[in-house]
Amino acid sequence: MHVASNTPSGLADLAARVAADGEVQVMQYSPEWLATVRRASGLTQEDLAERLASATGRPVRSSYISAWEHGKRTPNAQVFAALLAELTAALDAKNKRTDKLYISRGA
């Protein structure tokens, strides 16, 4: 899986690659990126929290998503890997695309 964001100026770009062994390599992350991509995917904070709880087997609340989006906290590595996978799946479903995703504000 390869996720690349083509965000407008002012937002940090994130490029992540999940290797065959499941290792996530993150170049850059920002709370603004998370909020933008979540909204672009059509997920609410509650939807994303439910998906992450299911994917990780750990409780994830919508208040956690809010805190991440406002820069008050950051997700741990396990949750971040699930976050990338869930956002990618939601965007794939919304865009009906399975290759690289390019996300921009207003698209």
C-alpha positions as CSV (number, residue, x, y, z in Angstrom):
1,M,0.0,0.0,0.0
2,H,1.3,3.5,-0.8
3,V,-0.4,6.6,0.4
4,A,0.7,10.0,-0.9
5,S,-1.0,13.3,-0.2
6,N,-1.0,16.2,-2.5
7,T,-2.2,18.8,0.0
8,P,-2.4,22.5,-0.6
9,S,0.4,24.8,0.7
10,G,0.2,25.2,4.5
11,L,-0.5,21.6,5.1
12,A,2.3,19.1,5.7
13,D,2.7,16.3,3.1
14,L,2.6,12.8,4.3
15,A,4.1,9.9,2.4
16,A,3.9,6.5,4.1
17,R,4.8,3.1,2.8
18,V,3.8,-0.1,4.4
19,A,6.4,-2.7,3.7
20,A,5.7,-6.4,3.3
21,D,6.7,-6.9,6.9
22,G,4.1,-4.4,8.1
23,E,6.6,-1.7,9.1
24,V,5.3,1.8,8.6
25,Q,7.7,4.5,7.5
26,V,6.4,8.0,8.0
27,M,8.1,11.0,6.6
28,Q,5.9,13.7,8.0
29,Y,2.6,14.0,9.9
30,S,0.4,16.9,10.9
31,P,-2.9,17.2,12.7
32,E,-4.2,19.2,9.8
33,W,-3.4,16.4,7.4
34,L,-5.4,13.9,9.5
35,A,-8.5,16.2,9.7
36,T,-8.3,16.9,6.0
37,V,-7.9,13.2,4.9
38,R,-10.6,12.0,7.4
39,R,-13.1,14.5,6.0
40,A,-12.1,13.7,2.4
41,S,-12.7,10.0,3.2
42,G,-16.3,10.8,4.3
43,L,-15.7,9.4,7.8
44,T,-16.8,11.1,11.0
45,Q,-14.6,11.0,14.1
46,E,-16.9,8.4,15.5
47,D,-16.7,6.3,12.4
48,L,-12.9,6.4,12.4
49,A,-12.8,5.6,16.1
50,E,-14.9,2.5,15.6
51,R,-12.8,1.3,12.7
52,L,-9.6,1.8,14.7
53,A,-11.0,0.0,17.8
54,S,-11.9,-2.9,15.5
55,A,-8.6,-2.9,13.8
56,T,-6.4,-2.7,16.9
57,G,-8.6,-4.6,19.4
58,R,-8.2,-1.6,21.7
59,P,-10.6,1.1,22.8
60,V,-10.4,4.2,20.6
61,R,-12.8,7.0,21.3
62,S,-13.8,9.9,19.1
63,S,-12.3,12.2,21.6
64,Y,-8.9,10.7,20.8
65,I,-9.4,11.5,17.1
66,S,-10.4,15.1,18.1
67,A,-7.2,15.4,20.2
68,W,-5.1,14.1,17.3
69,E,-6.7,16.5,14.9
70,H,-6.1,19.5,17.2
71,G,-2.5,18.6,17.9
72,K,-3.1,17.8,21.6
73,R,-2.0,14.2,21.3
74,T,-0.5,11.9,18.7
75,P,-1.5,8.3,18.0
76,N,1.0,5.5,18.9
77,A,2.7,3.5,16.2
78,Q,0.2,0.6,16.3
79,V,-2.8,3.0,16.1
80,F,-1.1,5.1,13.4
81,A,-0.5,2.1,11.2
82,A,-4.2,1.2,11.6
83,L,-5.1,4.8,10.9
84,L,-3.3,4.8,7.6
85,A,-4.9,1.5,6.6
86,E,-8.4,2.6,7.6
87,L,-8.2,6.0,5.8
88,T,-6.7,4.4,2.7
89,A,-9.5,1.8,2.6
90,A,-12.2,4.5,3.1
91,L,-10.7,6.7,0.4
92,D,-10.3,3.7,-1.9
93,A,-14.0,2.9,-1.4
94,K,-15.0,6.5,-1.9
95,N,-12.9,7.1,-5.0
96,K,-13.2,3.5,-6.3
97,R,-9.5,3.5,-6.8
98,T,-7.0,0.9,-5.6
99,D,-3.7,2.5,-6.8
100,K,-2.0,5.6,-5.4
101,L,-4.3,8.2,-3.8
102,Y,-3.9,11.9,-4.3
103,I,-5.9,14.0,-2.0
104,S,-6.3,17.7,-2.2
105,R,-8.6,20.2,-0.4
106,G,-11.9,20.8,-2.3
107,A,-11.6,17.6,-4.4
